[in-house]
Amino acid sequence: MTYLPPNKEPEDVIGAVLPPAYRDNDTSLLPTKQLKLILQVNPNAKKPKGLFLVGPSRSGKTRSLSHLISHLIASYPQYLAQPPLFLPSGELNNQIIHSAKSHHLNHKQTVKSIAAIPLLALDDLFNEHLTKSTEAALLEIFEYRQTHFLPTLITSQFTLPQAAAKFSCPLRAHAITNRIKESTILIPFDLSHKQITI
């Protein structure tokens, strides 16, 4: 997903993985309580848990997530060899739809390559319109990641019940939200701290 030359430094990987606006984060502007919990993530645990950061826009979710990704890249050598994949709002949906419609891309291979990334970060998940192909791909991705103990870091403005209501298939919605619930730690955000500005 991300090409980097050999002998790369953490700064190179961070620069390749994160959008420019999220590479340097002033932690004094981030919610202290949530950030403390977020930084406890240990991807080398026997059965590592991911994160589900939920709350309104401008509450610091994405910046806190980006700070964690930078910390993990700097602290865990495996992410220099195989960088995390950060998909901003709507990009997961775009990749799934594009591969499903394309004559040149293998849809199953695209979904599998996303599912198998050692560390996957999905920003603003459920914000986009969910197609049937997106729903099916999401189930495949979360099923694979849960059974292979691969942590997924998620931000969303939607709680899991709110997200489930957006699906066309209630059974699939239940299966996906259950897998997220079982494989992540829920951390709620609000607007009580200093506002985030760019």
Rosetta constraint file for C-alpha pairs under 8 A:
AtomPair CA 1 CA 85 HARMONIC 7.24 0.50
AtomPair CA 2 CA 16 HARMONIC 7.01 0.50
AtomPair CA 2 CA 17 HARMONIC 7.32 0.50
AtomPair CA 2 CA 83 HARMONIC 7.05 0.50
AtomPair CA 2 CA 85 HARMONIC 7.71 0.50
AtomPair CA 4 CA 8 HARMONIC 7.03 0.50
AtomPair CA 4 CA 12 HARMONIC 7.87 0.50
AtomPair CA 4 CA 13 HARMONIC 7.37 0.50
AtomPair CA 4 CA 16 HARMONIC 7.77 0.50
AtomPair CA 8 CA 12 HARMONIC 6.08 0.50
AtomPair CA 8 CA 13 HARMONIC 7.06 0.50
AtomPair CA 8 CA 80 HARMONIC 6.94 0.50
AtomPair CA 9 CA 13 HARMONIC 6.65 0.50
AtomPair CA 9 CA 80 HARMONIC 7.37 0.50
AtomPair CA 10 CA 14 HARMONIC 6.10 0.50
AtomPair CA 10 CA 73 HARMONIC 6.00 0.50
AtomPair CA 10 CA 74 HARMONIC 5.31 0.50
AtomPair CA 10 CA 80 HARMONIC 6.63 0.50
AtomPair CA 11 CA 15 HARMONIC 6.00 0.50
AtomPair CA 11 CA 74 HARMONIC 7.99 0.50
AtomPair CA 12 CA 16 HARMONIC 6.24 0.50
AtomPair CA 13 CA 17 HARMONIC 6.03 0.50
AtomPair CA 13 CA 73 HARMONIC 7.31 0.50
AtomPair CA 13 CA 80 HARMONIC 6.56 0.50
AtomPair CA 13 CA 83 HARMONIC 6.66 0.50
AtomPair CA 14 CA 18 HARMONIC 5.84 0.50
AtomPair CA 14 CA 23 HARMONIC 6.78 0.50
AtomPair CA 14 CA 69 HARMONIC 7.91 0.50
AtomPair CA 14 CA 70 HARMONIC 5.97 0.50
AtomPair CA 14 CA 73 HARMONIC 7.01 0.50
AtomPair CA 15 CA 19 HARMONIC 7.40 0.50
AtomPair CA 15 CA 20 HARMONIC 7.26 0.50
AtomPair CA 15 CA 23 HARMONIC 6.78 0.50
AtomPair CA 17 CA 83 HARMONIC 7.23 0.50
AtomPair CA 17 CA 84 HARMONIC 6.78 0.50
AtomPair CA 17 CA 85 HARMONIC 6.52 0.50
AtomPair CA 17 CA 86 HARMONIC 6.17 0.50
AtomPair CA 18 CA 22 HARMONIC 6.18 0.50
AtomPair CA 18 CA 23 HARMONIC 5.97 0.50
AtomPair CA 18 CA 66 HARMONIC 7.16 0.50
AtomPair CA 18 CA 86 HARMONIC 6.62 0.50
AtomPair CA 19 CA 23 HARMONIC 6.64 0.50
AtomPair CA 21 CA 198 HARMONIC 7.44 0.50
AtomPair CA 22 CA 62 HARMONIC 7.93 0.50
AtomPair CA 22 CA 63 HARMONIC 6.13 0.50
AtomPair CA 22 CA 66 HARMONIC 6.00 0.50
AtomPair CA 22 CA 67 HARMONIC 7.85 0.50
AtomPair CA 23 CA 66 HARMONIC 7.01 0.50
AtomPair CA 23 CA 67 HARMONIC 7.68 0.50
AtomPair CA 23 CA 70 HARMONIC 7.47 0.50
AtomPair CA 24 CA 67 HARMONIC 7.69 0.50
AtomPair CA 25 CA 63 HARMONIC 6.51 0.50
AtomPair CA 25 CA 66 HARMONIC 7.84 0.50
AtomPair CA 25 CA 67 HARMONIC 6.36 0.50
AtomPair CA 26 CA 30 HARMONIC 7.24 0.50
AtomPair CA 28 CA 32 HARMONIC 7.83 0.50
AtomPair CA 29 CA 193 HARMONIC 7.75 0.50
AtomPair CA 29 CA 194 HARMONIC 5.93 0.50
AtomPair CA 29 CA 195 HARMONIC 7.29 0.50
AtomPair CA 29 CA 196 HARMONIC 6.53 0.50
AtomPair CA 30 CA 35 HARMONIC 7.01 0.50
AtomPair CA 30 CA 60 HARMONIC 5.92 0.50
AtomPair CA 30 CA 63 HARMONIC 7.51 0.50
AtomPair CA 30 CA 64 HARMONIC 6.60 0.50
AtomPair CA 30 CA 193 HARMONIC 7.42 0.50
AtomPair CA 30 CA 194 HARMONIC 7.41 0.50
AtomPair CA 30 CA 196 HARMONIC 7.68 0.50
AtomPair CA 31 CA 35 HARMONIC 6.08 0.50
AtomPair CA 31 CA 60 HARMONIC 7.05 0.50
AtomPair CA 31 CA 193 HARMONIC 5.93 0.50
AtomPair CA 31 CA 194 HARMONIC 7.85 0.50
AtomPair CA 32 CA 36 HARMONIC 6.14 0.50
AtomPair CA 33 CA 37 HARMONIC 6.64 0.50
AtomPair CA 34 CA 38 HARMONIC 6.13 0.50
AtomPair CA 34 CA 187 HARMONIC 6.72 0.50
AtomPair CA 34 CA 188 HARMONIC 7.77 0.50
AtomPair CA 34 CA 189 HARMONIC 7.36 0.50
AtomPair CA 35 CA 39 HARMONIC 6.13 0.50
AtomPair CA 35 CA 64 HARMONIC 6.31 0.50
AtomPair CA 36 CA 40 HARMONIC 6.82 0.50
AtomPair CA 37 CA 41 HARMONIC 7.69 0.50
AtomPair CA 37 CA 187 HARMONIC 7.95 0.50
AtomPair CA 38 CA 51 HARMONIC 7.61 0.50
AtomPair CA 38 CA 64 HARMONIC 7.73 0.50
AtomPair CA 38 CA 65 HARMONIC 7.78 0.50
AtomPair CA 38 CA 68 HARMONIC 6.91 0.50
AtomPair CA 39 CA 68 HARMONIC 6.12 0.50
AtomPair CA 41 CA 48 HARMONIC 7.81 0.50
AtomPair CA 41 CA 49 HARMONIC 7.31 0.50
AtomPair CA 41 CA 50 HARMONIC 7.43 0.50
AtomPair CA 42 CA 48 HARMONIC 6.40 0.50
AtomPair CA 42 CA 49 HARMONIC 7.83 0.50
AtomPair CA 43 CA 48 HARMONIC 5.32 0.50
AtomPair CA 43 CA 49 HARMONIC 7.54 0.50
AtomPair CA 43 CA 151 HARMONIC 6.88 0.50
AtomPair CA 44 CA 48 HARMONIC 6.64 0.50
AtomPair CA 47 CA 149 HARMONIC 5.61 0.50
AtomPair CA 48 CA 149 HARMONIC 6.24 0.50
AtomPair CA 48 CA 150 HARMONIC 7.00 0.50
AtomPair CA 48 CA 151 HARMONIC 6.01 0.50
AtomPair CA 49 CA 149 HARMONIC 7.78 0.50
AtomPair CA 49 CA 150 HARMONIC 7.95 0.50
AtomPair CA 49 CA 151 HARMONIC 5.53 0.50
AtomPair CA 49 CA 152 HARMONIC 7.66 0.50
AtomPair CA 49 CA 183 HARMONIC 5.46 0.50
AtomPair CA 49 CA 184 HARMONIC 5.07 0.50
AtomPair CA 49 CA 185 HARMONIC 6.61 0.50
AtomPair CA 50 CA 150 HARMONIC 7.95 0.50
AtomPair CA 50 CA 151 HARMONIC 4.37 0.50
AtomPair CA 50 CA 152 HARMONIC 4.65 0.50
AtomPair CA 50 CA 153 HARMONIC 5.23 0.50
AtomPair CA 50 CA 154 HARMONIC 7.82 0.50
AtomPair CA 50 CA 183 HARMONIC 6.11 0.50
AtomPair CA 50 CA 184 HARMONIC 4.23 0.50
AtomPair CA 50 CA 185 HARMONIC 6.18 0.50
AtomPair CA 51 CA 151 HARMONIC 7.84 0.50
AtomPair CA 51 CA 152 HARMONIC 6.51 0.50
AtomPair CA 51 CA 153 HARMONIC 4.75 0.50
AtomPair CA 51 CA 154 HARMONIC 5.87 0.50
AtomPair CA 51 CA 184 HARMONIC 4.59 0.50
AtomPair CA 51 CA 185 HARMONIC 4.74 0.50
AtomPair CA 51 CA 186 HARMONIC 6.10 0.50
AtomPair CA 51 CA 187 HARMONIC 7.25 0.50
AtomPair CA 52 CA 153 HARMONIC 6.32 0.50
AtomPair CA 52 CA 154 HARMONIC 4.81 0.50
AtomPair CA 52 CA 155 HARMONIC 5.88 0.50
AtomPair CA 52 CA 156 HARMONIC 7.48 0.50
AtomPair CA 52 CA 180 HARMONIC 7.75 0.50
AtomPair CA 52 CA 184 HARMONIC 5.86 0.50
AtomPair CA 52 CA 185 HARMONIC 5.85 0.50
AtomPair CA 52 CA 186 HARMONIC 4.77 0.50
AtomPair CA 52 CA 187 HARMONIC 6.14 0.50
AtomPair CA 53 CA 61 HARMONIC 6.20 0.50
AtomPair CA 53 CA 154 HARMONIC 6.02 0.50
AtomPair CA 53 CA 155 HARMONIC 4.62 0.50
AtomPair CA 53 CA 156 HARMONIC 6.31 0.50
AtomPair CA 53 CA 186 HARMONIC 6.10 0.50
AtomPair CA 53 CA 187 HARMONIC 4.94 0.50
AtomPair CA 53 CA 188 HARMONIC 5.86 0.50
AtomPair CA 53 CA 189 HARMONIC 6.94 0.50
AtomPair CA 54 CA 61 HARMONIC 7.34 0.50
AtomPair CA 54 CA 155 HARMONIC 5.82 0.50
AtomPair CA 54 CA 156 HARMONIC 4.93 0.50
AtomPair CA 54 CA 157 HARMONIC 5.50 0.50
AtomPair CA 54 CA 158 HARMONIC 6.51 0.50
AtomPair CA 54 CA 159 HARMONIC 6.43 0.50
AtomPair CA 54 CA 186 HARMONIC 7.44 0.50
AtomPair CA 54 CA 187 HARMONIC 6.43 0.50
AtomPair CA 54 CA 188 HARMONIC 4.99 0.50
AtomPair CA 54 CA 189 HARMONIC 5.89 0.50
AtomPair CA 55 CA 59 HARMONIC 6.68 0.50
AtomPair CA 55 CA 61 HARMONIC 7.43 0.50
AtomPair CA 55 CA 156 HARMONIC 6.64 0.50
AtomPair CA 55 CA 157 HARMONIC 4.98 0.50
AtomPair CA 55 CA 158 HARMONIC 7.16 0.50
AtomPair CA 55 CA 159 HARMONIC 7.96 0.50
AtomPair CA 55 CA 188 HARMONIC 5.83 0.50
AtomPair CA 55 CA 189 HARMONIC 4.60 0.50
AtomPair CA 55 CA 190 HARMONIC 5.69 0.50
AtomPair CA 56 CA 157 HARMONIC 5.28 0.50
AtomPair CA 56 CA 189 HARMONIC 7.17 0.50
AtomPair CA 56 CA 190 HARMONIC 6.36 0.50
AtomPair CA 56 CA 191 HARMONIC 7.38 0.50
AtomPair CA 57 CA 157 HARMONIC 6.71 0.50
AtomPair CA 58 CA 191 HARMONIC 7.38 0.50
AtomPair CA 58 CA 195 HARMONIC 6.75 0.50
AtomPair CA 58 CA 196 HARMONIC 5.94 0.50
AtomPair CA 59 CA 189 HARMONIC 6.12 0.50
AtomPair CA 59 CA 190 HARMONIC 5.54 0.50
AtomPair CA 59 CA 191 HARMONIC 5.12 0.50
AtomPair CA 59 CA 193 HARMONIC 7.74 0.50
AtomPair CA 59 CA 195 HARMONIC 6.98 0.50
AtomPair CA 59 CA 196 HARMONIC 7.01 0.50
AtomPair CA 60 CA 64 HARMONIC 5.94 0.50
AtomPair CA 60 CA 189 HARMONIC 7.53 0.50
AtomPair CA 60 CA 195 HARMONIC 7.94 0.50
AtomPair CA 60 CA 196 HARMONIC 6.35 0.50
AtomPair CA 61 CA 65 HARMONIC 6.11 0.50
AtomPair CA 61 CA 155 HARMONIC 6.22 0.50
AtomPair CA 61 CA 189 HARMONIC 7.00 0.50
AtomPair CA 62 CA 66 HARMONIC 5.99 0.50
AtomPair CA 62 CA 123 HARMONIC 6.73 0.50
AtomPair CA 62 CA 155 HARMONIC 6.62 0.50
AtomPair CA 63 CA 67 HARMONIC 6.10 0.50
AtomPair CA 64 CA 68 HARMONIC 6.33 0.50
AtomPair CA 65 CA 69 HARMONIC 6.29 0.50
AtomPair CA 65 CA 153 HARMONIC 7.50 0.50
AtomPair CA 65 CA 155 HARMONIC 7.75 0.50
AtomPair CA 66 CA 70 HARMONIC 6.20 0.50
AtomPair CA 67 CA 71 HARMONIC 6.18 0.50
AtomPair CA 68 CA 72 HARMONIC 6.10 0.50
AtomPair CA 69 CA 73 HARMONIC 6.15 0.50
AtomPair CA 69 CA 84 HARMONIC 7.83 0.50
AtomPair CA 70 CA 74 HARMONIC 6.23 0.50
AtomPair CA 71 CA 75 HARMONIC 6.01 0.50
AtomPair CA 72 CA 76 HARMONIC 5.63 0.50
AtomPair CA 72 CA 79 HARMONIC 7.46 0.50
AtomPair CA 73 CA 77 HARMONIC 7.03 0.50
AtomPair CA 73 CA 79 HARMONIC 5.34 0.50
AtomPair CA 73 CA 80 HARMONIC 6.51 0.50
AtomPair CA 73 CA 83 HARMONIC 7.66 0.50
AtomPair CA 76 CA 80 HARMONIC 7.66 0.50
AtomPair CA 77 CA 81 HARMONIC 6.89 0.50
AtomPair CA 78 CA 82 HARMONIC 6.12 0.50
AtomPair CA 78 CA 83 HARMONIC 7.77 0.50
AtomPair CA 79 CA 83 HARMONIC 4.56 0.50
AtomPair CA 79 CA 84 HARMONIC 6.38 0.50
AtomPair CA 82 CA 118 HARMONIC 7.36 0.50
AtomPair CA 83 CA 118 HARMONIC 8.00 0.50
AtomPair CA 83 CA 119 HARMONIC 7.65 0.50
AtomPair CA 84 CA 117 HARMONIC 6.92 0.50
AtomPair CA 84 CA 118 HARMONIC 6.68 0.50
AtomPair CA 84 CA 119 HARMONIC 4.77 0.50
AtomPair CA 84 CA 120 HARMONIC 5.84 0.50
AtomPair CA 84 CA 121 HARMONIC 7.37 0.50
AtomPair CA 85 CA 117 HARMONIC 6.88 0.50
AtomPair CA 85 CA 119 HARMONIC 6.46 0.50
AtomPair CA 85 CA 120 HARMONIC 5.03 0.50
AtomPair CA 85 CA 121 HARMONIC 6.03 0.50
AtomPair CA 86 CA 120 HARMONIC 6.29 0.50
AtomPair CA 86 CA 121 HARMONIC 4.67 0.50
AtomPair CA 86 CA 122 HARMONIC 6.20 0.50
AtomPair CA 86 CA 123 HARMONIC 7.47 0.50
AtomPair CA 87 CA 91 HARMONIC 5.61 0.50
AtomPair CA 87 CA 92 HARMONIC 6.15 0.50
AtomPair CA 87 CA 120 HARMONIC 7.98 0.50
AtomPair CA 87 CA 121 HARMONIC 6.16 0.50
AtomPair CA 87 CA 122 HARMONIC 5.13 0.50
AtomPair CA 87 CA 123 HARMONIC 6.09 0.50
AtomPair CA 88 CA 92 HARMONIC 7.69 0.50
AtomPair CA 88 CA 122 HARMONIC 6.36 0.50
AtomPair CA 88 CA 123 HARMONIC 4.80 0.50
AtomPair CA 88 CA 124 HARMONIC 6.93 0.50
AtomPair CA 89 CA 122 HARMONIC 7.42 0.50
AtomPair CA 89 CA 123 HARMONIC 5.23 0.50
AtomPair CA 89 CA 124 HARMONIC 4.88 0.50
AtomPair CA 89 CA 125 HARMONIC 6.50 0.50
AtomPair CA 89 CA 127 HARMONIC 7.09 0.50
AtomPair CA 89 CA 128 HARMONIC 7.64 0.50
AtomPair CA 90 CA 94 HARMONIC 6.16 0.50
AtomPair CA 90 CA 124 HARMONIC 7.55 0.50
AtomPair CA 90 CA 125 HARMONIC 7.40 0.50
AtomPair CA 90 CA 127 HARMONIC 7.16 0.50
AtomPair CA 90 CA 128 HARMONIC 5.73 0.50
AtomPair CA 91 CA 95 HARMONIC 6.12 0.50
AtomPair CA 92 CA 96 HARMONIC 6.26 0.50
AtomPair CA 92 CA 122 HARMONIC 7.59 0.50
AtomPair CA 93 CA 97 HARMONIC 6.10 0.50
AtomPair CA 93 CA 128 HARMONIC 7.40 0.50
AtomPair CA 93 CA 130 HARMONIC 7.51 0.50
AtomPair CA 93 CA 134 HARMONIC 6.11 0.50
AtomPair CA 94 CA 98 HARMONIC 5.91 0.50
AtomPair CA 95 CA 99 HARMONIC 6.05 0.50
AtomPair CA 95 CA 110 HARMONIC 7.91 0.50
AtomPair CA 96 CA 100 HARMONIC 6.14 0.50
AtomPair CA 96 CA 107 HARMONIC 7.26 0.50
AtomPair CA 96 CA 110 HARMONIC 7.43 0.50
AtomPair CA 96 CA 111 HARMONIC 6.99 0.50
AtomPair CA 96 CA 133 HARMONIC 7.24 0.50
AtomPair CA 96 CA 134 HARMONIC 6.17 0.50
AtomPair CA 96 CA 137 HARMONIC 7.19 0.50
AtomPair CA 97 CA 101 HARMONIC 6.29 0.50
AtomPair CA 97 CA 133 HARMONIC 6.97 0.50
AtomPair CA 97 CA 134 HARMONIC 6.94 0.50
AtomPair CA 98 CA 102 HARMONIC 5.89 0.50
AtomPair CA 99 CA 105 HARMONIC 5.38 0.50
AtomPair CA 99 CA 106 HARMONIC 6.46 0.50
AtomPair CA 99 CA 107 HARMONIC 4.85 0.50
AtomPair CA 99 CA 110 HARMONIC 6.81 0.50
AtomPair CA 100 CA 105 HARMONIC 7.79 0.50
AtomPair CA 100 CA 106 HARMONIC 7.75 0.50
AtomPair CA 100 CA 107 HARMONIC 5.22 0.50
AtomPair CA 100 CA 133 HARMONIC 7.50 0.50
AtomPair CA 102 CA 106 HARMONIC 7.97 0.50
AtomPair CA 105 CA 110 HARMONIC 7.55 0.50
AtomPair CA 106 CA 110 HARMONIC 6.20 0.50
AtomPair CA 107 CA 111 HARMONIC 6.31 0.50
AtomPair CA 108 CA 112 HARMONIC 6.05 0.50
AtomPair CA 109 CA 113 HARMONIC 5.99 0.50
AtomPair CA 110 CA 114 HARMONIC 6.43 0.50
AtomPair CA 111 CA 115 HARMONIC 6.11 0.50
AtomPair CA 111 CA 137 HARMONIC 6.38 0.50
AtomPair CA 111 CA 140 HARMONIC 7.70 0.50
AtomPair CA 111 CA 141 HARMONIC 6.84 0.50
AtomPair CA 112 CA 116 HARMONIC 6.01 0.50
AtomPair CA 112 CA 141 HARMONIC 7.16 0.50
AtomPair CA 113 CA 117 HARMONIC 6.51 0.50
AtomPair CA 114 CA 120 HARMONIC 7.68 0.50
AtomPair CA 114 CA 141 HARMONIC 7.17 0.50
AtomPair CA 115 CA 120 HARMONIC 8.00 0.50
AtomPair CA 115 CA 140 HARMONIC 7.58 0.50
AtomPair CA 115 CA 141 HARMONIC 4.54 0.50
AtomPair CA 115 CA 142 HARMONIC 7.21 0.50
AtomPair CA 115 CA 144 HARMONIC 6.21 0.50
AtomPair CA 115 CA 145 HARMONIC 6.11 0.50
AtomPair CA 116 CA 144 HARMONIC 7.43 0.50
AtomPair CA 116 CA 145 HARMONIC 6.94 0.50
AtomPair CA 116 CA 150 HARMONIC 7.77 0.50
AtomPair CA 117 CA 150 HARMONIC 7.81 0.50
AtomPair CA 118 CA 150 HARMONIC 5.79 0.50
AtomPair CA 118 CA 151 HARMONIC 7.23 0.50
AtomPair CA 119 CA 150 HARMONIC 6.59 0.50
AtomPair CA 119 CA 151 HARMONIC 5.79 0.50
AtomPair CA 119 CA 152 HARMONIC 6.16 0.50
AtomPair CA 119 CA 153 HARMONIC 7.71 0.50
AtomPair CA 120 CA 151 HARMONIC 6.89 0.50
AtomPair CA 120 CA 152 HARMONIC 4.96 0.50
AtomPair CA 120 CA 153 HARMONIC 6.17 0.50
AtomPair CA 121 CA 152 HARMONIC 5.86 0.50
AtomPair CA 121 CA 153 HARMONIC 4.52 0.50
AtomPair CA 121 CA 154 HARMONIC 5.79 0.50
AtomPair CA 122 CA 152 HARMONIC 7.59 0.50
AtomPair CA 122 CA 153 HARMONIC 6.21 0.50
AtomPair CA 122 CA 154 HARMONIC 4.83 0.50
AtomPair CA 122 CA 155 HARMONIC 6.47 0.50
AtomPair CA 123 CA 154 HARMONIC 5.85 0.50
AtomPair CA 123 CA 155 HARMONIC 4.94 0.50
AtomPair CA 123 CA 156 HARMONIC 6.80 0.50
AtomPair CA 124 CA 154 HARMONIC 7.35 0.50
AtomPair CA 124 CA 155 HARMONIC 5.07 0.50
AtomPair CA 124 CA 156 HARMONIC 4.41 0.50
AtomPair CA 124 CA 157 HARMONIC 6.58 0.50
AtomPair CA 125 CA 154 HARMONIC 6.80 0.50
AtomPair CA 125 CA 155 HARMONIC 6.23 0.50
AtomPair CA 125 CA 156 HARMONIC 5.11 0.50
AtomPair CA 125 CA 157 HARMONIC 7.83 0.50
AtomPair CA 126 CA 130 HARMONIC 7.41 0.50
AtomPair CA 126 CA 156 HARMONIC 6.77 0.50
AtomPair CA 126 CA 157 HARMONIC 7.95 0.50
AtomPair CA 126 CA 158 HARMONIC 6.94 0.50
AtomPair CA 126 CA 163 HARMONIC 6.14 0.50
AtomPair CA 126 CA 166 HARMONIC 7.88 0.50
AtomPair CA 127 CA 156 HARMONIC 7.30 0.50
AtomPair CA 127 CA 157 HARMONIC 7.28 0.50
AtomPair CA 127 CA 158 HARMONIC 7.71 0.50
AtomPair CA 129 CA 166 HARMONIC 7.94 0.50
AtomPair CA 130 CA 134 HARMONIC 5.82 0.50
AtomPair CA 130 CA 135 HARMONIC 6.37 0.50
AtomPair CA 130 CA 166 HARMONIC 7.20 0.50
AtomPair CA 130 CA 167 HARMONIC 6.65 0.50
AtomPair CA 131 CA 135 HARMONIC 6.23 0.50
AtomPair CA 132 CA 136 HARMONIC 6.19 0.50
AtomPair CA 132 CA 168 HARMONIC 7.24 0.50
AtomPair CA 133 CA 137 HARMONIC 6.07 0.50
AtomPair CA 134 CA 138 HARMONIC 5.99 0.50
AtomPair CA 135 CA 139 HARMONIC 6.35 0.50
AtomPair CA 135 CA 167 HARMONIC 7.22 0.50
AtomPair CA 135 CA 172 HARMONIC 7.25 0.50
AtomPair CA 135 CA 173 HARMONIC 7.89 0.50
AtomPair CA 136 CA 140 HARMONIC 6.38 0.50
AtomPair CA 136 CA 172 HARMONIC 7.68 0.50
AtomPair CA 137 CA 141 HARMONIC 6.06 0.50
AtomPair CA 138 CA 142 HARMONIC 6.08 0.50
AtomPair CA 138 CA 176 HARMONIC 7.14 0.50
AtomPair CA 139 CA 143 HARMONIC 5.87 0.50
AtomPair CA 139 CA 172 HARMONIC 7.11 0.50
AtomPair CA 139 CA 175 HARMONIC 7.17 0.50
AtomPair CA 139 CA 176 HARMONIC 5.43 0.50
AtomPair CA 140 CA 144 HARMONIC 6.07 0.50
AtomPair CA 141 CA 145 HARMONIC 6.15 0.50
AtomPair CA 142 CA 146 HARMONIC 5.94 0.50
AtomPair CA 142 CA 176 HARMONIC 6.78 0.50
AtomPair CA 142 CA 179 HARMONIC 6.43 0.50
AtomPair CA 142 CA 180 HARMONIC 7.14 0.50
AtomPair CA 143 CA 147 HARMONIC 6.22 0.50
AtomPair CA 143 CA 176 HARMONIC 7.91 0.50
AtomPair CA 143 CA 179 HARMONIC 6.94 0.50
AtomPair CA 144 CA 148 HARMONIC 6.10 0.50
AtomPair CA 145 CA 149 HARMONIC 5.83 0.50
AtomPair CA 145 CA 150 HARMONIC 4.88 0.50
AtomPair CA 145 CA 151 HARMONIC 7.04 0.50
AtomPair CA 145 CA 152 HARMONIC 7.61 0.50
AtomPair CA 146 CA 150 HARMONIC 6.39 0.50
AtomPair CA 146 CA 151 HARMONIC 7.88 0.50
AtomPair CA 146 CA 179 HARMONIC 6.94 0.50
AtomPair CA 146 CA 183 HARMONIC 6.20 0.50
AtomPair CA 151 CA 183 HARMONIC 7.53 0.50
AtomPair CA 151 CA 184 HARMONIC 7.70 0.50
AtomPair CA 152 CA 184 HARMONIC 7.31 0.50
AtomPair CA 153 CA 184 HARMONIC 7.84 0.50
AtomPair CA 158 CA 162 HARMONIC 5.54 0.50
AtomPair CA 158 CA 163 HARMONIC 5.61 0.50
AtomPair CA 159 CA 163 HARMONIC 6.06 0.50
AtomPair CA 160 CA 164 HARMONIC 6.04 0.50
AtomPair CA 160 CA 177 HARMONIC 5.97 0.50
AtomPair CA 161 CA 165 HARMONIC 6.47 0.50
AtomPair CA 161 CA 177 HARMONIC 7.93 0.50
AtomPair CA 162 CA 166 HARMONIC 7.03 0.50
AtomPair CA 163 CA 167 HARMONIC 7.34 0.50
AtomPair CA 163 CA 173 HARMONIC 7.94 0.50
AtomPair CA 163 CA 177 HARMONIC 7.92 0.50
AtomPair CA 164 CA 170 HARMONIC 7.17 0.50
AtomPair CA 164 CA 173 HARMONIC 4.92 0.50
AtomPair CA 164 CA 174 HARMONIC 6.73 0.50
AtomPair CA 164 CA 177 HARMONIC 6.83 0.50
AtomPair CA 165 CA 170 HARMONIC 7.77 0.50
AtomPair CA 165 CA 173 HARMONIC 7.69 0.50
AtomPair CA 167 CA 172 HARMONIC 7.67 0.50
AtomPair CA 167 CA 173 HARMONIC 5.79 0.50
AtomPair CA 169 CA 173 HARMONIC 6.20 0.50
AtomPair CA 170 CA 174 HARMONIC 6.08 0.50
AtomPair CA 171 CA 175 HARMONIC 6.24 0.50
AtomPair CA 172 CA 176 HARMONIC 6.11 0.50
AtomPair CA 173 CA 177 HARMONIC 6.05 0.50
AtomPair CA 174 CA 178 HARMONIC 5.93 0.50
AtomPair CA 175 CA 179 HARMONIC 6.32 0.50
AtomPair CA 176 CA 180 HARMONIC 6.33 0.50
AtomPair CA 177 CA 181 HARMONIC 6.05 0.50
AtomPair CA 178 CA 182 HARMONIC 6.10 0.50
AtomPair CA 179 CA 183 HARMONIC 6.02 0.50
AtomPair CA 180 CA 184 HARMONIC 5.81 0.50
AtomPair CA 181 CA 185 HARMONIC 7.42 0.50
AtomPair CA 181 CA 186 HARMONIC 7.66 0.50
AtomPair CA 191 CA 195 HARMONIC 7.18 0.50
